[in-house]
Amino acid sequence: MARAQVNSDHDGGADLYLELAPTGPRRAALAAALREAVRSGRLAPGTRLPPYRALAVDLGVARNTVADAYAELVAEGWLTARQGSGTRVAERAAAVRHRAARKAVGGQAAQATHNLRQGQPDAASFPRTAWIASVRRAVVAAPTDAFGPGDPQGRPELRHALADYLARVRGVRTAPEHIVVCSGFAHGLRLLFEGGVLPGPLAVEPYGLPFHRGILAHAGVRTVALGLDERGARTDRLAVDPATTARHGPRSVLLTPAHQFPVGGPLHSARRSAAVDWARTRAGVVLEDDYDGEFRYDREPVGAIQGLDPEHVVYMGSAGKSLSPAIRLGWMALPPRLVDGVLAAKGLREAWAGVGDQLALADFIESGQYDAHIRRMRRRYRTRRAQLVAALAERAPHITVTGIAAGLHAVLRLPPGTEAPTVAAATRMGIALDGLALFRHPESPEPHVDGLVVGYATPPDHRYQAALDALCLVLPPQPDPGTGGPA
C-alpha cells in the first residue's frame, strides 16, 4: 500500500491515496490502482492528477514509470492529457458510472452531467478582468445624478453607446431618446403586451420559445402561427392569409430574422420586405428578436430589419448571450410613437435595470472591449461547432445537421418517430438537451420534423468532448434501408 501525498502549493497537484499491489511491475500496479480509483468514483471526472515528478517521489518509483502509467490510461480513455492543463480524469469515465447507477436504481434518470441545452453562453468565458475595469472607470466618471432615483428609460450613457453600436454593427437606425433599457427580451415582451402598448393577436413563427408563448398567453394575447420554408417564416403570406388580414387578425408579427429560432437560417430579403409592407398596411409593427445576430460563421453579416423602416419595427436585443444572462440588460429601439407607452408600462422603479451594470456596459462598448469579446467568442463557438460537426460525421453520418451558419446551437434531424425516445435516452445518460417538438407552436401549419436542439456553447472546454461522446451514444442508429426502420 502506498500513499501519494503531493504539496499542491508547489506542484500543482492534489493529495492522492493509492493502494498499489506489493508485487509485480510498478507501472502495471500504478495503472491498476488509478483505474480502480476512477471506476469507484474516488477520482471524479475532471480531477487533476499530480505531476509525474511529484507522484514518482511520493511513491518511490521512477518518473518514467508514472509517465508510462498515465499514457496507458490516456490511451484507454480513463485520463486526458492536454498541454497547459495537466493530466485529468476523463469525463467519459462518468458515463460508465451513470450506466452502472441506472442499473442499480432500476433505470431512473441520472443527474445531468452534460449541459447541451440551447441559449446559454460559455459562462467560463465571461471577460472578468475587462468588465471589472469598465465598472471601475464607469463608476469613477459617473455624474452624481447617476446615483439618484434614475430614469426608467435607462442611463443616457448606455443609450448613446447602444445607438452608435447598433448602427455600426447591426444597421439599426435609431436615436438615444428612442431606446428603452430593460432587463432582457422577456421583460420587453411583457412591457409591450402586458402593459397594453401593443394589442393582440400576434403573428409568430411556427417554432419559438414556449416561455415567450407563456408570457403572451398570460397577457391574454392570442398567437397565430405562420408557415416556414427554406427562405424562413412565410411573411409573404401575411397579406393574403385570411387569418392575418381579417378585421380582428394580428397587427404585429414577431420574428427572429437573423437566425430563425431554433431551426436556423436568415429570413430572405423578400420576406423581410413583405413583413414591413404588411406592418405598414396594418398600421402595425414588426417585433425583431435579434437574439444572436452577432454570432455568424459561414455567411456575410445580415443587417437588422429595423433599418428598413424604423417607424414600423421594434428592435429588441440583450446581453444575455453575447456576455452573460447574469447581466440582466436588454434594449428596445422603438418607433417614437411607442416610447411613452413603454415607459408608462415600466412604471415602478423596481422594474428598472441596475445603474451600475448600465454604466459598466456603456464603458465596455465604448472602450472596444465588447467588440473584442464578440470576436473572441465567435472564434471559440466556431471551433465548438466544428467539433460537433466532425463528431457527427465520424460517428453518426446519417444524422443531418442544420442551422449552423450562425448562433449557439444546431438542429440534428432524426429519423421519424425517434425524437421522444432519443430525448429520454439522453436524460438517462445525464445529457440535458431538448427535442424540436418542445419549440413547435401547438397550432403550427407545418408538419413536425423529428430533431434535437443541441447547444454547443455551455460546456467548459475540458468537458466538451465528453459531452459530444455521450451525445453520439444516444443518437438513433441509421435506419435499415430494407425496412425503413431503425437498424
C-alpha positions as CSV (number, residue, x, y, z in Angstrom):
1,M,0.0,0.0,0.0
2,A,1.3,3.5,-0.8
3,R,0.1,6.9,0.0
4,A,1.0,9.6,-2.6
5,Q,0.9,13.0,-0.9
6,V,1.7,15.9,-3.1
7,N,2.1,19.5,-1.9
8,S,-0.3,21.3,-4.3
9,D,1.0,24.7,-3.3
10,H,4.3,23.9,-5.1
11,D,3.5,21.2,-7.6
12,G,0.0,22.0,-8.9
13,G,-1.3,18.5,-7.9
14,A,-3.5,17.2,-5.2
15,D,-3.4,14.8,-2.2
16,L,-3.9,11.3,-3.6
17,Y,-4.3,7.9,-1.8
18,L,-3.4,4.8,-3.9
19,E,-3.2,1.2,-3.0
20,L,-0.5,-0.5,-5.1
21,A,-0.1,-4.2,-5.2
22,P,3.0,-5.2,-3.3
23,T,4.4,-7.4,-6.1
24,G,4.7,-7.2,-9.8
25,P,5.7,-4.4,-12.2
26,R,5.3,-0.9,-10.7
27,R,3.8,0.5,-13.8
28,A,1.1,-2.1,-14.0
29,A,0.4,-1.7,-10.3
30,L,0.1,2.1,-10.6
31,A,-2.2,1.9,-13.7
32,A,-4.4,-0.7,-11.9
33,A,-4.7,1.5,-8.8
34,L,-5.6,4.6,-10.8
35,R,-8.1,2.7,-12.9
36,E,-9.8,1.4,-9.7
37,A,-9.9,4.9,-8.2
38,V,-11.6,6.3,-11.2
39,R,-14.0,3.3,-11.6
40,S,-15.1,3.5,-7.9
41,G,-15.7,7.3,-8.1
42,R,-12.9,8.3,-5.7
43,L,-11.4,10.3,-8.5
44,A,-14.1,12.4,-10.1
45,P,-14.2,13.4,-13.8
46,G,-12.1,16.5,-14.3
47,T,-9.8,15.8,-11.3
48,R,-6.3,16.9,-12.0
49,L,-3.7,14.3,-11.1
50,P,-0.3,15.0,-9.6
51,P,2.6,15.8,-12.0
52,Y,4.9,12.9,-12.9
53,R,7.8,14.0,-10.7
54,A,5.8,14.7,-7.6
55,L,3.9,11.3,-7.7
56,A,7.1,9.5,-8.5
57,V,8.8,11.0,-5.5
58,D,6.0,10.1,-3.2
59,L,5.7,6.5,-4.4
60,G,9.4,5.9,-4.6
61,V,9.3,4.9,-8.3
62,A,10.9,6.2,-11.4
63,R,9.4,9.3,-13.2
64,N,9.1,7.3,-16.4
65,T,7.0,4.7,-14.5
66,V,4.4,7.3,-13.7
67,A,4.6,8.8,-17.2
68,D,4.0,5.4,-18.8
69,A,1.1,4.6,-16.5
70,Y,-0.5,7.9,-17.3
71,A,0.0,7.4,-21.0
72,E,-1.6,3.9,-20.8
73,L,-4.7,5.2,-19.1
74,V,-4.9,8.1,-21.6
75,A,-4.9,5.6,-24.4
76,E,-7.6,3.6,-22.7
77,G,-9.8,6.7,-22.2
78,W,-9.6,6.9,-18.4
79,L,-7.5,10.0,-18.4
80,T,-6.9,13.0,-20.7
81,A,-3.7,15.0,-21.1
82,R,-3.6,18.5,-22.6
83,Q,-0.8,21.0,-22.8
84,G,-1.1,23.5,-20.0
85,S,-3.9,21.6,-18.3
86,G,-2.0,18.6,-17.0
87,T,-3.4,15.1,-16.7
88,R,-7.0,14.8,-15.6
89,V,-9.7,12.1,-15.1
90,A,-11.6,11.9,-18.4
91,E,-15.3,13.0,-18.5
92,R,-16.2,9.9,-20.5
93,A,-15.5,7.9,-17.4
94,A,-18.6,9.4,-15.9
95,A,-20.8,7.6,-18.5
96,V,-19.6,4.2,-17.1
97,R,-20.7,5.1,-13.6
98,H,-24.0,6.6,-14.9
99,R,-24.8,3.3,-16.6
100,A,-24.0,1.3,-13.5
101,A,-26.1,3.7,-11.4
102,R,-29.1,3.3,-13.7
103,K,-28.9,-0.5,-13.4
104,A,-28.8,-0.2,-9.6
105,V,-31.9,2.1,-9.3
106,G,-34.0,0.3,-12.0
107,G,-33.3,2.7,-14.8
108,Q,-34.1,6.0,-13.1
109,A,-32.8,9.1,-14.8
110,A,-29.2,10.1,-13.8
111,Q,-28.5,13.7,-12.8
112,A,-27.5,15.8,-15.8
113,T,-23.7,15.7,-16.3
114,H,-23.6,17.4,-19.8
115,N,-25.5,20.6,-20.5
116,L,-26.3,20.8,-24.2
117,R,-29.3,23.0,-23.9
118,Q,-29.6,25.9,-26.3
119,G,-29.4,29.6,-25.4
120,Q,-26.7,29.5,-22.8
121,P,-23.2,31.1,-23.5
122,D,-19.9,29.8,-22.1
123,A,-20.0,31.1,-18.6
124,A,-16.3,30.4,-18.1
125,S,-15.5,32.9,-20.8
126,F,-17.1,35.9,-19.2
127,P,-14.4,38.7,-19.5
128,R,-14.0,39.3,-15.8
129,T,-10.9,41.5,-15.9
130,A,-12.1,43.8,-18.7
131,W,-15.6,44.0,-17.1
132,I,-14.1,45.0,-13.7
133,A,-12.0,47.7,-15.4
134,S,-15.2,49.0,-17.1
135,V,-17.0,49.0,-13.7
136,R,-14.2,51.0,-12.1
137,R,-13.9,53.6,-14.9
138,A,-17.7,54.0,-15.2
139,V,-18.3,54.5,-11.5
140,V,-15.4,57.0,-11.2
141,A,-16.6,59.0,-14.2
142,A,-20.3,58.8,-13.4
143,P,-22.1,62.1,-12.6
144,T,-23.7,62.5,-9.2
145,D,-27.2,62.1,-10.6
146,A,-26.4,58.5,-11.7
147,F,-26.8,57.5,-8.1
148,G,-30.1,59.2,-7.6
149,P,-33.7,57.9,-8.4
150,G,-32.8,57.5,-12.0
151,D,-34.7,57.3,-15.3
152,P,-37.0,54.5,-16.4
153,Q,-35.7,54.9,-19.9
154,G,-32.2,53.9,-18.9
155,R,-28.9,55.7,-18.3
156,P,-28.2,58.2,-21.2
157,E,-24.6,56.9,-21.3
158,L,-25.8,53.4,-22.3
159,R,-28.5,54.6,-24.7
160,H,-25.9,56.7,-26.6
161,A,-23.4,53.8,-26.6
162,L,-26.1,51.4,-27.9
163,A,-27.4,53.8,-30.6
164,D,-23.8,54.1,-32.0
165,Y,-23.0,50.4,-31.6
166,L,-26.3,49.1,-33.2
167,A,-26.0,51.4,-36.1
168,R,-22.4,50.3,-36.8
169,V,-22.8,46.6,-36.3
170,R,-26.5,45.8,-37.0
171,G,-27.6,48.6,-39.3
172,V,-30.2,49.9,-36.8
173,R,-31.4,53.5,-37.3
174,T,-32.4,55.0,-34.0
175,A,-31.6,57.8,-31.6
176,P,-30.8,57.5,-27.9
177,E,-34.2,59.0,-27.0
178,H,-36.0,56.2,-28.8
179,I,-34.1,53.4,-26.9
180,V,-35.6,52.0,-23.7
181,V,-33.3,49.8,-21.5
182,C,-35.0,46.8,-20.0
183,S,-33.9,43.5,-18.3
184,G,-33.9,41.3,-21.3
185,F,-36.2,40.2,-24.2
186,A,-38.8,38.6,-21.9
187,H,-39.1,41.8,-19.9
188,G,-39.5,43.8,-23.2
189,L,-42.2,41.4,-24.3
190,R,-44.1,42.0,-21.0
191,L,-43.8,45.7,-21.3
192,L,-45.2,45.7,-24.8
193,F,-48.2,43.3,-24.3
194,E,-48.9,43.1,-20.5
195,G,-48.6,46.9,-20.5
196,G,-51.1,47.3,-23.3
197,V,-48.7,49.1,-25.6
198,L,-49.5,46.7,-28.4
199,P,-52.7,44.8,-28.9
200,G,-53.1,41.2,-29.8
201,P,-53.4,38.9,-31.7
202,L,-49.7,38.5,-32.7
203,A,-48.4,36.5,-35.7
204,V,-45.4,34.3,-34.8
205,E,-43.1,31.9,-36.3
206,P,-44.1,28.2,-36.1
207,Y,-41.2,27.5,-33.8
208,G,-40.1,29.6,-30.8
209,L,-39.6,29.5,-27.0
210,P,-42.6,28.2,-25.1
211,F,-41.6,30.6,-22.3
212,H,-42.3,33.5,-24.6
213,R,-45.7,32.0,-25.6
214,G,-46.5,31.7,-22.0
215,I,-45.8,35.4,-21.4
216,L,-48.1,36.3,-24.3
217,A,-50.8,33.9,-23.1
218,H,-50.7,35.4,-19.6
219,A,-51.2,38.8,-21.2
220,G,-54.3,37.4,-23.0
221,V,-52.6,37.6,-26.4
222,R,-53.6,35.0,-29.0
223,T,-50.8,34.0,-31.3
224,V,-51.2,33.0,-34.9
225,A,-48.5,30.7,-36.3
226,L,-47.0,31.3,-39.7
227,G,-45.6,28.7,-42.1
228,L,-41.9,28.1,-42.6
229,D,-39.7,27.0,-45.5
230,E,-36.1,27.3,-46.7
231,R,-36.5,31.1,-47.0
232,G,-37.7,31.5,-43.4
233,A,-41.0,32.4,-42.0
234,R,-43.8,32.8,-44.6
235,T,-44.2,36.5,-44.2
236,D,-45.1,36.6,-47.9
237,R,-48.5,35.0,-46.8
238,L,-49.3,37.7,-44.3
239,A,-51.0,40.0,-46.8
240,V,-53.1,37.2,-48.3
241,D,-53.8,34.8,-45.4
242,P,-57.4,35.5,-44.1
243,A,-56.2,34.7,-40.5
244,T,-53.8,37.7,-40.7
245,T,-55.8,40.1,-42.8
246,A,-59.2,39.8,-41.1
247,R,-60.6,42.7,-39.1
248,H,-59.6,41.1,-35.8
249,G,-56.4,39.5,-37.1
250,P,-52.9,40.3,-35.9
251,R,-51.4,43.8,-36.3
252,S,-48.0,42.8,-35.2
253,V,-45.6,39.9,-36.1
254,L,-42.7,38.5,-34.0
255,L,-39.7,37.4,-36.0
256,T,-36.1,36.1,-35.5
257,P,-34.8,37.2,-38.9
258,A,-31.0,37.0,-38.3
259,H,-31.2,33.3,-37.4
260,Q,-34.7,31.6,-37.1
261,F,-35.1,30.2,-33.7
262,P,-34.4,27.3,-33.3
263,V,-34.5,25.8,-36.9
264,G,-31.9,28.2,-38.2
265,G,-31.3,30.3,-41.3
266,P,-31.8,34.0,-42.1
267,L,-35.1,35.5,-43.3
268,H,-34.9,36.0,-47.1
269,S,-34.7,39.7,-48.2
270,A,-38.1,39.4,-50.0
271,R,-39.7,38.0,-46.8
272,R,-38.2,40.9,-44.8
273,S,-39.7,43.5,-47.2
274,A,-43.0,41.6,-47.1
275,A,-43.2,41.8,-43.3
276,V,-42.5,45.5,-43.3
277,D,-45.0,46.2,-46.0
278,W,-47.7,44.2,-44.2
279,A,-47.0,46.2,-40.9
280,R,-47.4,49.5,-42.8
281,T,-50.7,48.4,-44.3
282,R,-52.0,47.2,-40.9
283,A,-50.6,50.2,-39.1
284,G,-48.8,47.6,-37.0
285,V,-45.2,46.7,-36.1
286,V,-42.6,44.0,-36.7
287,L,-41.0,42.8,-33.4
288,E,-37.4,41.9,-34.3
289,D,-35.8,39.5,-31.8
290,D,-32.1,39.8,-32.6
291,Y,-31.2,37.1,-30.1
292,D,-27.8,36.2,-31.6
293,G,-27.4,38.3,-34.7
294,E,-23.7,38.9,-33.8
295,F,-22.7,35.2,-33.9
296,R,-22.4,34.2,-37.6
297,Y,-19.7,31.9,-39.1
298,D,-20.2,31.0,-42.7
299,R,-22.0,33.9,-44.2
300,E,-21.9,37.7,-44.6
301,P,-23.5,39.8,-41.8
302,V,-27.2,40.1,-42.1
303,G,-28.4,43.6,-41.0
304,A,-31.5,44.2,-38.9
305,I,-34.9,44.5,-40.4
306,Q,-35.3,47.7,-38.3
307,G,-33.1,49.5,-40.8
308,L,-35.8,49.1,-43.5
309,D,-38.4,51.1,-41.6
310,P,-37.7,52.4,-38.0
311,E,-41.3,53.6,-37.8
312,H,-42.8,50.1,-38.0
313,V,-40.1,47.9,-36.4
314,V,-39.4,47.3,-32.7
315,Y,-35.8,46.1,-32.5
316,M,-35.0,44.0,-29.3
317,G,-31.7,42.8,-28.1
318,S,-29.9,41.8,-24.9
319,A,-26.5,41.0,-23.3
320,G,-27.8,37.5,-22.3
321,K,-26.0,35.5,-25.0
322,S,-23.2,37.9,-26.0
323,L,-22.0,38.4,-22.4
324,S,-23.9,36.6,-19.8
325,P,-27.5,36.1,-18.6
326,A,-26.3,37.3,-15.2
327,I,-26.0,40.8,-16.8
328,R,-29.7,41.5,-16.8
329,L,-29.7,44.1,-19.5
330,G,-31.7,44.3,-22.7
331,W,-32.8,47.1,-25.0
332,M,-35.6,48.1,-27.4
333,A,-35.1,50.6,-30.3
334,L,-38.7,51.8,-30.6
335,P,-40.8,53.8,-33.1
336,P,-41.1,57.2,-31.5
337,R,-44.8,56.8,-31.0
338,L,-44.4,53.8,-28.7
339,V,-41.8,55.3,-26.3
340,D,-44.1,57.0,-23.9
341,G,-46.4,53.9,-23.7
342,V,-43.5,51.6,-22.9
343,L,-42.2,54.0,-20.2
344,A,-45.7,54.2,-18.6
345,A,-45.9,50.4,-18.6
346,K,-42.5,50.2,-17.0
347,G,-43.8,52.1,-14.0
348,L,-42.3,51.5,-10.6
349,R,-38.5,51.7,-10.1
350,E,-38.3,48.1,-9.0
351,A,-38.6,47.0,-12.7
352,W,-35.6,49.1,-13.7
353,A,-32.2,47.7,-14.6
354,G,-29.3,48.4,-12.2
355,V,-27.5,51.6,-12.9
356,G,-24.1,50.1,-12.1
357,D,-24.4,47.4,-14.9
358,Q,-25.7,50.0,-17.3
359,L,-22.8,52.3,-16.7
360,A,-20.3,49.4,-17.0
361,L,-21.8,48.1,-20.3
362,A,-21.7,51.6,-21.8
363,D,-18.0,51.8,-21.0
364,F,-17.5,48.2,-22.1
365,I,-18.9,49.1,-25.5
366,E,-17.2,52.5,-26.0
367,S,-13.8,51.1,-24.9
368,G,-13.9,48.5,-27.7
369,Q,-13.9,45.6,-25.2
370,Y,-17.4,44.5,-26.3
371,D,-16.3,44.1,-29.9
372,A,-13.2,42.3,-28.9
373,H,-15.2,39.9,-26.7
374,I,-17.6,39.2,-29.5
375,R,-14.8,38.4,-31.9
376,R,-13.1,36.1,-29.4
377,M,-16.3,34.2,-28.6
378,R,-17.2,33.9,-32.3
379,R,-13.9,32.1,-32.8
380,R,-14.5,29.9,-29.8
381,Y,-18.0,29.0,-30.8
382,R,-16.9,28.3,-34.4
383,T,-14.4,25.8,-33.1
384,R,-17.1,24.2,-30.8
385,R,-19.4,23.9,-33.8
386,A,-16.7,22.3,-35.9
387,Q,-16.1,19.7,-33.2
388,L,-19.8,18.9,-33.1
389,V,-20.0,18.5,-36.9
390,A,-16.8,16.4,-37.0
391,A,-18.1,14.1,-34.2
392,L,-21.4,13.5,-36.0
393,A,-19.7,13.0,-39.4
394,E,-17.5,10.3,-37.9
395,R,-19.9,8.5,-35.5
396,A,-23.4,9.3,-36.9
397,P,-23.1,10.3,-40.5
398,H,-26.8,9.6,-41.1
399,I,-27.8,12.5,-38.9
400,T,-28.2,15.8,-40.8
401,V,-27.0,18.9,-39.0
402,T,-28.8,22.2,-39.9
403,G,-28.9,25.8,-38.7
404,I,-25.2,26.1,-38.0
405,A,-24.3,29.2,-40.1
406,A,-24.9,31.3,-37.0
407,G,-25.9,31.1,-33.4
408,L,-25.0,28.9,-30.4
409,H,-26.9,25.8,-31.3
410,A,-27.5,23.2,-34.1
411,V,-30.6,21.2,-35.0
412,L,-30.0,17.5,-35.6
413,R,-32.6,15.9,-37.9
414,L,-33.7,12.5,-36.7
415,P,-35.5,9.6,-38.4
416,P,-39.3,9.8,-38.0
417,G,-40.6,8.6,-34.6
418,T,-37.2,8.7,-32.8
419,E,-37.2,12.2,-31.2
420,A,-39.0,11.3,-27.9
421,P,-37.1,8.1,-27.2
422,T,-33.8,9.9,-28.0
423,V,-34.5,12.7,-25.6
424,A,-35.5,10.1,-23.0
425,A,-32.2,8.2,-23.6
426,A,-30.2,11.4,-23.3
427,T,-31.9,12.2,-19.9
428,R,-31.0,8.7,-18.6
429,M,-27.4,9.2,-19.9
430,G,-27.1,12.5,-18.0
431,I,-27.4,14.8,-21.0
432,A,-29.5,17.9,-20.8
433,L,-31.0,18.8,-24.3
434,D,-34.3,19.4,-25.9
435,G,-36.3,17.9,-28.8
436,L,-37.5,20.1,-31.6
437,A,-41.1,19.4,-30.6
438,L,-40.7,21.5,-27.4
439,F,-40.5,24.6,-29.5
440,R,-43.2,23.9,-32.0
441,H,-46.3,26.2,-31.8
442,P,-49.3,24.0,-31.0
443,E,-51.2,25.4,-34.0
444,S,-48.3,25.4,-36.4
445,P,-49.4,24.8,-40.0
446,E,-46.2,22.9,-40.7
447,P,-45.8,19.1,-40.1
448,H,-43.4,18.3,-37.3
449,V,-40.0,17.0,-38.2
450,D,-38.2,15.0,-35.5
451,G,-35.0,16.6,-34.3
452,L,-32.8,17.6,-31.4
453,V,-31.8,21.2,-30.5
454,V,-28.2,20.9,-29.3
455,G,-26.4,23.9,-27.7
456,Y,-22.6,23.8,-28.1
457,A,-21.7,26.9,-26.1
458,T,-22.2,25.9,-22.5
459,P,-19.9,23.0,-21.5
460,P,-16.4,24.1,-20.4
461,D,-13.6,23.2,-22.8
462,H,-12.3,20.3,-20.8
463,R,-15.8,18.6,-20.7
464,Y,-17.0,19.4,-24.2
465,Q,-15.5,16.3,-26.0
466,A,-17.0,14.1,-23.3
467,A,-20.4,15.7,-23.9
468,L,-20.1,15.0,-27.6
469,D,-19.1,11.4,-27.0
470,A,-22.2,10.9,-24.7
471,L,-24.4,12.6,-27.3
472,C,-23.3,10.2,-30.1
473,L,-24.0,7.2,-27.9
474,V,-27.7,8.1,-27.6
475,L,-28.4,9.0,-31.2
476,P,-30.6,6.6,-33.1
477,P,-28.9,4.2,-35.5
478,Q,-29.1,4.5,-39.2
479,P,-32.4,3.2,-40.5
480,D,-32.3,-0.2,-42.2
481,P,-32.9,0.6,-46.0
482,G,-34.7,-2.7,-46.3
483,T,-37.4,-2.0,-43.7
484,G,-37.3,1.8,-43.4
485,G,-37.0,1.4,-39.6
486,P,-34.0,1.6,-37.2
487,A,-31.2,-0.9,-37.9
